[in-house]
Amino acid sequence: MMYLTVNGLVHRYEVLPTLLQLLQELGVEGRRVAVECNGDIVPRSQYGHVMLNSGDCLEIVVAVGGG
């Protein structure tokens, strides 16, 4: 079993997703998000190329508009 920590919550996986697949799973793919993986900001252009590893810690922030 492999693990990712996303915004402080542990998620278990049989097969780890890519970062883009994780964003799709969370329902935030295509929205304005900022992603930090193990303390490093991930550029949006790299979302489809980042392979996640068991034990990675991610912070995902979704921009919310309002006035």
Biopython code that builds the backbone (N, CA, C, O; Angstrom):
import numpy as np
from Bio.PDB.StructureBuilder import StructureBuilder

atoms = [
    (1, "MET", "N", (0.842, -1.173, 0.000)),
    (1, "MET", "CA", (0.000, 0.000, 0.000)),
    (1, "MET", "C", (0.894, 1.245, 0.000)),
    (1, "MET", "O", (1.893, 1.307, 0.718)),
    (2, "MET", "N", (0.521, 2.223, -0.809)),
    (2, "MET", "CA", (1.289, 3.460, -0.905)),
    (2, "MET", "C", (0.433, 4.611, -0.376)),
    (2, "MET", "O", (-0.796, 4.553, -0.402)),
    (3, "TYR", "N", (1.101, 5.646, 0.100)),
    (3, "TYR", "CA", (0.412, 6.737, 0.770)),
    (3, "TYR", "C", (0.814, 8.101, 0.229)),
    (3, "TYR", "O", (1.972, 8.329, -0.122)),
    (4, "LEU", "N", (-0.156, 9.000, 0.167)),
    (4, "LEU", "CA", (0.082, 10.415, -0.106)),
    (4, "LEU", "C", (-0.620, 11.198, 0.993)),
    (4, "LEU", "O", (-1.702, 10.814, 1.437)),
    (5, "THR", "N", (-0.016, 12.281, 1.429)),
    (5, "THR", "CA", (-0.680, 13.181, 2.356)),
    (5, "THR", "C", (-1.082, 14.412, 1.552)),
    (5, "THR", "O", (-0.235, 15.105, 0.989)),
    (6, "VAL", "N", (-2.394, 14.674, 1.508)),
    (6, "VAL", "CA", (-2.924, 15.788, 0.737)),
    (6, "VAL", "C", (-3.672, 16.707, 1.702)),
    (6, "VAL", "O", (-4.675, 16.321, 2.301)),
    (7, "ASN", "N", (-3.163, 17.925, 1.838)),
    (7, "ASN", "CA", (-3.757, 18.911, 2.750)),
    (7, "ASN", "C", (-3.975, 18.317, 4.142)),
    (7, "ASN", "O", (-5.005, 18.544, 4.777)),
    (8, "GLY", "N", (-2.984, 17.556, 4.599)),
    (8, "GLY", "CA", (-3.011, 17.004, 5.941)),
    (8, "GLY", "C", (-3.744, 15.685, 6.099)),
    (8, "GLY", "O", (-3.716, 15.097, 7.180)),
    (9, "LEU", "N", (-4.402, 15.199, 5.047)),
    (9, "LEU", "CA", (-5.131, 13.934, 5.112)),
    (9, "LEU", "C", (-4.376, 12.852, 4.343)),
    (9, "LEU", "O", (-3.905, 13.084, 3.230)),
    (10, "VAL", "N", (-4.269, 11.678, 4.943)),
    (10, "VAL", "CA", (-3.555, 10.565, 4.307)),
    (10, "VAL", "C", (-4.507, 9.825, 3.371)),
    (10, "VAL", "O", (-5.620, 9.464, 3.754)),
    (11, "HIS", "N", (-4.051, 9.606, 2.135)),
    (11, "HIS", "CA", (-4.795, 8.847, 1.135)),
    (11, "HIS", "C", (-3.982, 7.606, 0.793)),
    (11, "HIS", "O", (-2.769, 7.691, 0.605)),
    (12, "ARG", "N", (-4.645, 6.450, 0.710)),
    (12, "ARG", "CA", (-3.975, 5.186, 0.387)),
    (12, "ARG", "C", (-4.251, 4.813, -1.060)),
    (12, "ARG", "O", (-5.351, 5.024, -1.571)),
    (13, "TYR", "N", (-3.232, 4.253, -1.717)),
    (13, "TYR", "CA", (-3.345, 3.867, -3.124)),
    (13, "TYR", "C", (-2.667, 2.524, -3.365)),
    (13, "TYR", "O", (-1.635, 2.213, -2.770)),
    (14, "GLU", "N", (-3.263, 1.746, -4.242)),
    (14, "GLU", "CA", (-2.611, 0.534, -4.753)),
    (14, "GLU", "C", (-1.594, 0.946, -5.816)),
    (14, "GLU", "O", (-0.476, 0.431, -5.855)),
    (15, "VAL", "N", (-2.000, 1.886, -6.680)),
    (15, "VAL", "CA", (-1.139, 2.444, -7.726)),
    (15, "VAL", "C", (-1.210, 3.958, -7.594)),
    (15, "VAL", "O", (-2.295, 4.539, -7.600)),
    (16, "LEU", "N", (-0.060, 4.585, -7.475)),
    (16, "LEU", "CA", (-0.047, 6.033, -7.293)),
    (16, "LEU", "C", (-0.442, 6.765, -8.574)),
    (16, "LEU", "O", (-0.021, 6.383, -9.666)),
    (17, "PRO", "N", (-1.242, 7.808, -8.441)),
    (17, "PRO", "CA", (-1.595, 8.613, -9.612)),
    (17, "PRO", "C", (-0.481, 9.600, -9.932)),
    (17, "PRO", "O", (0.401, 9.847, -9.110)),
    (18, "THR", "N", (-0.532, 10.161, -11.136)),
    (18, "THR", "CA", (0.303, 11.327, -11.427)),
    (18, "THR", "C", (-0.355, 12.507, -10.727)),
    (18, "THR", "O", (-1.469, 12.377, -10.220)),
    (19, "LEU", "N", (0.303, 13.638, -10.691)),
    (19, "LEU", "CA", (-0.285, 14.819, -10.080)),
    (19, "LEU", "C", (-1.572, 15.208, -10.804)),
    (19, "LEU", "O", (-2.568, 15.532, -10.157)),
    (20, "LEU", "N", (-1.565, 15.180, -12.124)),
    (20, "LEU", "CA", (-2.764, 15.533, -12.883)),
    (20, "LEU", "C", (-3.910, 14.578, -12.571)),
    (20, "LEU", "O", (-5.049, 15.019, -12.414)),
    (21, "GLN", "N", (-3.637, 13.290, -12.478)),
    (21, "GLN", "CA", (-4.678, 12.318, -12.132)),
    (21, "GLN", "C", (-5.230, 12.578, -10.733)),
    (21, "GLN", "O", (-6.432, 12.438, -10.507)),
    (22, "LEU", "N", (-4.369, 12.953, -9.801)),
    (22, "LEU", "CA", (-4.814, 13.276, -8.448)),
    (22, "LEU", "C", (-5.739, 14.491, -8.468)),
    (22, "LEU", "O", (-6.777, 14.492, -7.807)),
    (23, "LEU", "N", (-5.368, 15.522, -9.224)),
    (23, "LEU", "CA", (-6.214, 16.709, -9.318)),
    (23, "LEU", "C", (-7.564, 16.369, -9.929)),
    (23, "LEU", "O", (-8.589, 16.905, -9.508)),
    (24, "GLN", "N", (-7.573, 15.479, -10.921)),
    (24, "GLN", "CA", (-8.837, 15.028, -11.518)),
    (24, "GLN", "C", (-9.669, 14.277, -10.489)),
    (24, "GLN", "O", (-10.875, 14.497, -10.381)),
    (25, "GLU", "N", (-9.028, 13.392, -9.732)),
    (25, "GLU", "CA", (-9.713, 12.617, -8.694)),
    (25, "GLU", "C", (-10.341, 13.534, -7.641)),
    (25, "GLU", "O", (-11.429, 13.259, -7.135)),
    (26, "LEU", "N", (-9.647, 14.618, -7.322)),
    (26, "LEU", "CA", (-10.135, 15.556, -6.318)),
    (26, "LEU", "C", (-11.159, 16.541, -6.883)),
    (26, "LEU", "O", (-11.769, 17.302, -6.132)),
    (27, "GLY", "N", (-11.349, 16.528, -8.207)),
    (27, "GLY", "CA", (-12.337, 17.401, -8.835)),
    (27, "GLY", "C", (-11.886, 18.841, -8.995)),
    (27, "GLY", "O", (-12.716, 19.741, -9.115)),
    (28, "VAL", "N", (-10.569, 19.069, -8.999)),
    (28, "VAL", "CA", (-10.071, 20.442, -9.125)),
    (28, "VAL", "C", (-9.252, 20.666, -10.398)),
    (28, "VAL", "O", (-8.744, 21.764, -10.625)),
    (29, "GLU", "N", (-9.125, 19.635, -11.220)),
    (29, "GLU", "CA", (-8.381, 19.760, -12.470)),
    (29, "GLU", "C", (-9.089, 20.779, -13.365)),
    (29, "GLU", "O", (-10.309, 20.732, -13.522)),
    (30, "GLY", "N", (-8.321, 21.693, -13.948)),
    (30, "GLY", "CA", (-8.894, 22.714, -14.808)),
    (30, "GLY", "C", (-9.250, 23.992, -14.069)),
    (30, "GLY", "O", (-9.486, 25.025, -14.696)),
    (31, "ARG", "N", (-9.292, 23.936, -12.737)),
    (31, "ARG", "CA", (-9.577, 25.131, -11.947)),
    (31, "ARG", "C", (-8.264, 25.823, -11.600)),
    (31, "ARG", "O", (-7.181, 25.277, -11.814)),
    (32, "ARG", "N", (-8.377, 27.007, -11.070)),
    (32, "ARG", "CA", (-7.172, 27.749, -10.662)),
    (32, "ARG", "C", (-6.692, 27.187, -9.330)),
    (32, "ARG", "O", (-7.278, 27.447, -8.280)),
    (33, "VAL", "N", (-5.614, 26.413, -9.395)),
    (33, "VAL", "CA", (-5.062, 25.795, -8.194)),
    (33, "VAL", "C", (-3.570, 26.077, -8.107)),
    (33, "VAL", "O", (-2.900, 26.332, -9.108)),
    (34, "ALA", "N", (-3.075, 26.021, -6.880)),
    (34, "ALA", "CA", (-1.632, 26.070, -6.624)),
    (34, "ALA", "C", (-1.288, 24.774, -5.917)),
    (34, "ALA", "O", (-2.000, 24.343, -5.009)),
    (35, "VAL", "N", (-0.194, 24.153, -6.335)),
    (35, "VAL", "CA", (0.202, 22.865, -5.765)),
    (35, "VAL", "C", (1.630, 22.957, -5.247)),
    (35, "VAL", "O", (2.534, 23.449, -5.922)),
    (36, "GLU", "N", (1.799, 22.465, -4.026)),
    (36, "GLU", "CA", (3.119, 22.350, -3.420)),
    (36, "GLU", "C", (3.332, 20.867, -3.131)),
    (36, "GLU", "O", (2.485, 20.221, -2.513)),
    (37, "CYS", "N", (4.456, 20.336, -3.577)),
    (37, "CYS", "CA", (4.793, 18.935, -3.343)),
    (37, "CYS", "C", (6.113, 18.872, -2.580)),
    (37, "CYS", "O", (7.158, 19.288, -3.081)),
    (38, "ASN", "N", (6.048, 18.352, -1.378)),
    (38, "ASN", "CA", (7.233, 18.242, -0.515)),
    (38, "ASN", "C", (7.952, 19.577, -0.356)),
    (38, "ASN", "O", (9.182, 19.639, -0.350)),
    (39, "GLY", "N", (7.163, 20.645, -0.228)),
    (39, "GLY", "CA", (7.723, 21.972, 0.022)),
    (39, "GLY", "C", (8.080, 22.762, -1.213)),
    (39, "GLY", "O", (8.478, 23.921, -1.098)),
    (40, "ASP", "N", (7.952, 22.180, -2.393)),
    (40, "ASP", "CA", (8.285, 22.874, -3.639)),
    (40, "ASP", "C", (7.027, 23.164, -4.445)),
    (40, "ASP", "O", (6.179, 22.288, -4.615)),
    (41, "ILE", "N", (6.903, 24.400, -4.944)),
    (41, "ILE", "CA", (5.784, 24.761, -5.803)),
    (41, "ILE", "C", (5.945, 24.042, -7.138)),
    (41, "ILE", "O", (7.034, 24.021, -7.712)),
    (42, "VAL", "N", (4.862, 23.456, -7.627)),
    (42, "VAL", "CA", (4.879, 22.759, -8.915)),
    (42, "VAL", "C", (4.259, 23.682, -9.964)),
    (42, "VAL", "O", (3.104, 24.082, -9.820)),
    (43, "PRO", "N", (5.006, 24.029, -11.020)),
    (43, "PRO", "CA", (4.437, 24.863, -12.080)),
    (43, "PRO", "C", (3.283, 24.143, -12.776)),
    (43, "PRO", "O", (3.346, 22.936, -13.008)),
    (44, "ARG", "N", (2.238, 24.887, -13.105)),
    (44, "ARG", "CA", (1.058, 24.322, -13.769)),
    (44, "ARG", "C", (1.453, 23.525, -15.015)),
    (44, "ARG", "O", (0.843, 22.496, -15.307)),
    (45, "SER", "N", (2.452, 23.982, -15.740)),
    (45, "SER", "CA", (2.870, 23.310, -16.971)),
    (45, "SER", "C", (3.435, 21.910, -16.712)),
    (45, "SER", "O", (3.572, 21.114, -17.641)),
    (46, "GLN", "N", (3.760, 21.610, -15.456)),
    (46, "GLN", "CA", (4.347, 20.315, -15.113)),
    (46, "GLN", "C", (3.358, 19.329, -14.508)),
    (46, "GLN", "O", (3.731, 18.183, -14.258)),
    (47, "TYR", "N", (2.102, 19.729, -14.259)),
    (47, "TYR", "CA", (1.131, 18.876, -13.579)),
    (47, "TYR", "C", (1.011, 17.500, -14.234)),
    (47, "TYR", "O", (0.931, 16.495, -13.528)),
    (48, "GLY", "N", (0.996, 17.434, -15.555)),
    (48, "GLY", "CA", (0.846, 16.162, -16.251)),
    (48, "GLY", "C", (2.097, 15.307, -16.265)),
    (48, "GLY", "O", (2.049, 14.142, -16.659)),
    (49, "HIS", "N", (3.224, 15.876, -15.837)),
    (49, "HIS", "CA", (4.505, 15.164, -15.898)),
    (49, "HIS", "C", (5.012, 14.715, -14.531)),
    (49, "HIS", "O", (5.950, 13.922, -14.448)),
    (50, "VAL", "N", (4.398, 15.218, -13.458)),
    (50, "VAL", "CA", (4.895, 14.907, -12.115)),
    (50, "VAL", "C", (4.380, 13.534, -11.676)),
    (50, "VAL", "O", (3.176, 13.308, -11.560)),
    (51, "MET", "N", (5.323, 12.632, -11.437)),
    (51, "MET", "CA", (5.006, 11.297, -10.930)),
    (51, "MET", "C", (5.124, 11.357, -9.410)),
    (51, "MET", "O", (6.177, 11.714, -8.880)),
    (52, "LEU", "N", (4.061, 11.014, -8.718)),
    (52, "LEU", "CA", (4.069, 11.071, -7.265)),
    (52, "LEU", "C", (4.680, 9.798, -6.693)),
    (52, "LEU", "O", (4.616, 8.730, -7.303)),
    (53, "ASN", "N", (5.275, 9.934, -5.510)),
    (53, "ASN", "CA", (5.918, 8.816, -4.830)),
    (53, "ASN", "C", (5.267, 8.593, -3.476)),
    (53, "ASN", "O", (4.787, 9.538, -2.850)),
    (54, "SER", "N", (5.248, 7.349, -3.023)),
    (54, "SER", "CA", (4.687, 7.059, -1.712)),
    (54, "SER", "C", (5.395, 7.908, -0.665)),
    (54, "SER", "O", (6.623, 7.991, -0.639)),
    (55, "GLY", "N", (4.603, 8.534, 0.196)),
    (55, "GLY", "CA", (5.157, 9.392, 1.243)),
    (55, "GLY", "C", (5.171, 10.863, 0.885)),
    (55, "GLY", "O", (5.457, 11.701, 1.740)),
    (56, "ASP", "N", (4.864, 11.202, -0.377)),
    (56, "ASP", "CA", (4.836, 12.616, -0.765)),
    (56, "ASP", "C", (3.778, 13.360, 0.038)),
    (56, "ASP", "O", (2.730, 12.812, 0.380)),
    (57, "CYS", "N", (4.077, 14.613, 0.330)),
    (57, "CYS", "CA", (3.173, 15.488, 1.067)),
    (57, "CYS", "C", (2.806, 16.653, 0.148)),
    (57, "CYS", "O", (3.671, 17.414, -0.286)),
    (58, "LEU", "N", (1.509, 16.777, -0.141)),
    (58, "LEU", "CA", (1.040, 17.814, -1.055)),
    (58, "LEU", "C", (0.102, 18.778, -0.355)),
    (58, "LEU", "O", (-0.692, 18.389, 0.501)),
    (59, "GLU", "N", (0.208, 20.039, -0.733)),
    (59, "GLU", "CA", (-0.750, 21.065, -0.328)),
    (59, "GLU", "C", (-1.355, 21.593, -1.610)),
    (59, "GLU", "O", (-0.639, 22.041, -2.505)),
    (60, "ILE", "N", (-2.676, 21.541, -1.698)),
    (60, "ILE", "CA", (-3.378, 21.986, -2.891)),
    (60, "ILE", "C", (-4.352, 23.079, -2.468)),
    (60, "ILE", "O", (-5.215, 22.865, -1.618)),
    (61, "VAL", "N", (-4.198, 24.253, -3.077)),
    (61, "VAL", "CA", (-5.034, 25.405, -2.745)),
    (61, "VAL", "C", (-5.814, 25.787, -3.996)),
    (61, "VAL", "O", (-5.234, 25.972, -5.066)),
    (62, "VAL", "N", (-7.130, 25.904, -3.854)),
    (62, "VAL", "CA", (-7.990, 26.287, -4.957)),
    (62, "VAL", "C", (-8.360, 27.744, -4.788)),
    (62, "VAL", "O", (-8.832, 28.149, -3.726)),
    (63, "ALA", "N", (-8.145, 28.553, -5.852)),
    (63, "ALA", "CA", (-8.498, 29.966, -5.814)),
    (63, "ALA", "C", (-10.016, 30.110, -5.851)),
    (63, "ALA", "O", (-10.697, 29.453, -6.639)),
    (64, "VAL", "N", (-10.530, 30.976, -4.989)),
    (64, "VAL", "CA", (-11.965, 31.228, -4.916)),
    (64, "VAL", "C", (-12.196, 32.704, -5.202)),
    (64, "VAL", "O", (-11.611, 33.569, -4.551)),
    (65, "GLY", "N", (-13.054, 32.988, -6.181)),
    (65, "GLY", "CA", (-13.366, 34.374, -6.509)),
    (65, "GLY", "C", (-14.483, 34.898, -5.624)),
    (65, "GLY", "O", (-15.233, 34.130, -5.021)),
    (66, "GLY", "N", (-14.575, 36.163, -5.560)),
    (66, "GLY", "CA", (-15.640, 36.783, -4.769)),
    (66, "GLY", "C", (-15.401, 38.264, -4.668)),
    (66, "GLY", "O", (-14.425, 38.798, -5.195)),
    (67, "GLY", "N", (-16.284, 38.899, -4.001)),
    (67, "GLY", "CA", (-16.117, 40.345, -3.926)),
    (67, "GLY", "C", (-16.577, 40.942, -2.707)),
    (67, "GLY", "O", (-16.483, 42.158, -2.540)),
]
sb = StructureBuilder()
sb.init_structure("model")
sb.init_model(0)
sb.init_chain("A")
sb.init_seg("    ")
for serial, (resi, resn, name, xyz) in enumerate(atoms, 1):
    if name == "N":
        sb.init_residue(resn, " ", resi, " ")
    sb.init_atom(name, np.array(xyz, "f"), 0.0, 1.0, " ", f" {name:<3s}", serial, name[0])
structure = sb.get_structure()
